[in-house]
Amino acid sequence: MGIRNSSLLGWQGAATGRSDQSLGAASTSSLQGTVRVAPCRCGDRATCECLVASPSLNRTYVLWLEVLAGATALGSPPMSLQPAEVVRPEAPVKLHLELAERGQVKLCWSSPALLPFPLQHQVRISAPPGHGDSQMLQAALESSVALDNALLDSPSSVQVRSRTLRGPGFWSDWSSPYNLTLGAQVLYFPPKTLTSAGSNISFLCIYKNQTQPVEAREVVWWLNLAEEIPASQYSLVNNRVSKVTLYNLKATQPRGSFFYNALYCCHQSRECHHRYAEFYVVDMDFNISCETDGYLTKMTCRWSANPTTSLLGSLQLRYHRSQIYCSDFPSPPPNSEVKECRLQRDHSYECTFQPIFLLSGYTLWIEFRHFLGTLESSPTCVIPADVVKPLPPSNVGAELTRNVGLLNVSWTKPAFANRDLAFQIRWNPGNRQDIPWQLSEVPSPAGSWAVVAVEQLCVEYAVQVRCRELHGAGYWSDWSRAAQTLVQDIRAPLQGPEFWRIVSEDPARKQRNVTLLWKPLMENHSLCSVSRYIIKHQTPGNSSWEEFVDHGTSWTFPWVEPTHTITILAMNSVGISAINSNLTLSQQMSTVDAVQSLSAYLVNSTCVVLVWSLCPQIPGIKSFVIEWKNLNKEEQMKWLQVPPDLRKYFIYDHFLLIEKYQFSLYPVFAGGVGKARATDQFDKGGFETGGSGSLHVVLPIVFSTSILLLGALLVSHQRVKKLLWEDVPNPKNCSWAQGVNFRQPETLEHLFAKHPELTSCEPLLLGAELVLEDISVTKTSGKEEPGDFLGVDPTFPSPQDSECDSACSSSHFQSSGFSRSCQDGETTAQCDLKYATVVSNSRSSGLCRRKTNPRSCLDRCFLGEDSIALGAFSSGVWEVGDGAFLVFPGSQPSRALSLVSSEGFSEPLDEAFPAGAERSLYYLGITALEKGQREDFLTESSRGTCQLQSTDLLTQRGLLQRIPTNVKEFIQSSLKPNPTVPYVPQFRVATAKGQEATEKK
């Protein structure tokens, strides 16, 4: 039978301490406490594996092994063990390279799990086959090791393993191989950082272009791949490490989902790696303000934060309270507390300290927490007793003092105010929102009342008072409740009212009644009200009496005595007016005629001017009274008083032209009222207004003159425009302009450009049609000089013509036109282009005859004192009588005096015109007319009128009698009306004598 064996592991926990592997001959029976049993699994190699559930790493355990062989139990000697000493950690992970602060390269890694005991590490660098042996490096405690820069350029790989630093622990497995070549493309130090706005920060970089190392001097830096950092901010740590420094950084502005700035280390060829360094810049400028309430029980602190800052991290207020007062240079102490603050709608925070110590110093600062670190703002120190906002003053009263007119304000100091206070007073007339408050400082030392001078005395005032501590950084209290002043009489009225009288007859009682009219006193004269008016009567014989009027502004009494003096006084609760005006009613003075004339002028619907003159030697006038009323309506008469030195007065009222008004002027003397002068019509003439003049008279004249000048300017502009541009036709009607696009900018450039060499010469214009029309010039002076201007028209060309010199050596060419020939080798191409020629001379009275010899030139011209050179015409010239002749140009002129450009304009040669001649381009228009028609047109200089006569005039004057029969028939057949006749551009030349003759027209 077989024997069944089984094994058990017995163990008992002991106190924490260092374990001894063997307990010697100690027996397990001596152990006290609970003994636990763990099952074991034994293999074929006589080894057993026992699993102990949830041991504590820092406790010491006693272990022994029991083996059951049948009914016999065999036990091993006991052994003490601490689990922390026999831990086998897992292999390190996340191997990577980092750049250190001084430019060194480090290999870094991390453990997959956080262990409560330190580890030691081994680094194995393995070279590929053929590159040397592997080497072992040890590093204690730290999870990084510095590498030689030479390793970065080698194809080596690195592995790391770990075990416990203390005890006989077990090594972990080797980590996955890490290729140094692939992991060192670009390295930054620091790869990520956090800083505050306004600070400076430096970065280091190692750049490797794929497998080739890059020297530090070939590295450039870019910010956000959009801004290249200037090279002046670069520096070299060594030949492989480049350094850049950023100065005075600004707070980072979010760009979409990015809340940081990216710094790129690139090659100078602008080739950048995708890796970059991140830095966060936070605005840590916080303004912390605190105030203590008026009851001195709590202190409220407020501070605002940029919403962007709140997105980057968390903000909190930290403080430290010292025993008394504040230091001159506060700094965040190590032991501080966090104060809870409430976020307000305006992105501000509010924190309340309660209870408070009035004389203690509270050091406050803002702490910004980020996953990269913590930033702190500049600390500030506050003493609650120095930032008190007191309660507003109470029991505020205000009144206007009598006889002085000052605003007297009184109040009661607020409670809990133990220090000296400063006060401010503000007031508002009428307590209206649209009127700004006026402010006044109360002089120190301030009591419980103050006096303020105000401008208006007869209005209600709303008055408020506030206070603050005189010394320290305290705050103004809220404004107190408003106190209202009452309107009351300040002093007696300054003067009595102005008044006037209306005298009316009472036929029933056979007496005259006088109605007194006066105007209510203004508040600034009554100060501030009038309770009644007193009317004092004075008659001859020292008889006087008084009448009182409590309400109203009129009073009627009978006029019995020949002389009656009236005085009206104003009275209020303070007294009676001291300055009053008198009016004497006298029957004798009412007949004195002092006003010589009176005129009324209507300026507009709201203003009428009265102008008057006085009779000579009428002294003693105290004032004038003007009355006016509408005669078409039953309205109350209106009046006003005028100083005695005026002779003109503007009355402002509503006046209608369709209504009739009466104006009366009364002179007032010391002894009575004189005779009135009245008018009920408006004068039509003007009136004198001193040195300034009358606007209603001057303005219409100026306006009318401006309209006339503007009209004259427009008319003259049109005439000048027509005069200057009449001879220039529309270019679109020209034969040479057909198909030319004048809207293109290069058209004009090619149009007027000269082409010195032409390969071919073709007709540029339409062929000239035979037009024989007599063109004569008539001067406006009335005395006509025949032959002064000669019109020459183109005709049919002759096949051949001889070369001719100028007809007369003393002649002056005025204008001419010829065809241009182009010569190519020995062949001559002719341009079938015809020109009309106008020849003029200042003094010409004869006729120019052409010799019959076709190959000879015009030998002599008998034209009086001067001669006309007809040029080298290639055809004959026939005399037609009456100072007119016809020239028929041929196809080959012997001497070309003008050239035709490629654009069709005639270009005169300088040698063809004498010195001092004036040249200008003009167009000669030729139109076929019906019989009996006649048309006049102005030349460009308007020096004469060219008259185009119909064809029958040639026959009536006998112009065609001397022409050969065959030519005559051809001309007559060609003189039929033609709807269109082409024209060509010409040059016009006028001599100085011709100019003088035409300017005398």
Secondary structure, 3 states (H helix, E strand, C coil): CCCCEEEEEEEEEECCCCCCCCCCCCCHHHCCCCCEEEEEEECCCCCEEECCCCCCCCCEEEEEEEEEECCEEEECCCEEECHHHHCCCCCCEEEEEEECCCCCEEEEEECCCCCCCCEEEEEEEECCCCCCCCEEEEEECCCEEEECHHHHCCCCEEEEEEEECCCCCCCCCCCCCEECCHHHCEEEECCEEEEECCCCEEEEEEEEECCEECCHHHEEEEECCCEECCHHHEEECCCCEEEEEECCCCCCCCECCECCEEEEEEECCCCECCCCEEEEEECCCCCCEEEECCCCCCEEEEEECCHHHHHHCEEEEEEEECCCECCCCCCCCCCCEEECCEECCCCEEEEEECCCCCCECEEEEEEEEECCEEEECCCEEECHHHCECCCCCEEEEEEECCCCCEEEEEEECCCCCCCCEEEEEEEEECCCCCCCCEEEECCCCCCCEEEEECCCCCCCEEEEEEEEECCCCCCCCCCCCCEECCCCCCCCCCECCCEEEEEEEECCCCEEEEEEEECCCCHHHHCCCCCEEEEEEEECCCEEEEEEECCCCEEEEEECCCEEEEEEEEECCCCECCECCEEEEECCHHHCCCEEEEEEEEEECCEEEEEEEECCCCCCEEEEEEEEEECCCCCCCEEEEECCCCCEEEEECCCCCCCCEEEEEEEEECCEECCCEEECCCCCCCCCCCCCCCHHHHHHHHHHHHHHHHHHHHHHHHHHHHHHHCCCCCHHHCHHHCCCCCCCHHHHHHHCCCCCCCCCCCCCCCCCCCCCCCEEEECCCCCCCCCCEEEECCCCCCCCCCCCCCCCCCCCCCCCCCCCEEEECCEEEECCCCCCEEEECCCCCCEECCCCCCCCCCCCEECCCCCCCCCCCCCCEEEEECCEEEECCCCCCCCCCEEECCCCCEEECHHHCCCCCEEEEEECCCCCCCCCCEEEEECCCCCCEEEEECCHHHHHCCCCCCCCHHHHHHHHHHCCCCCCCCCCEEEEEECHHHHHHHHCC
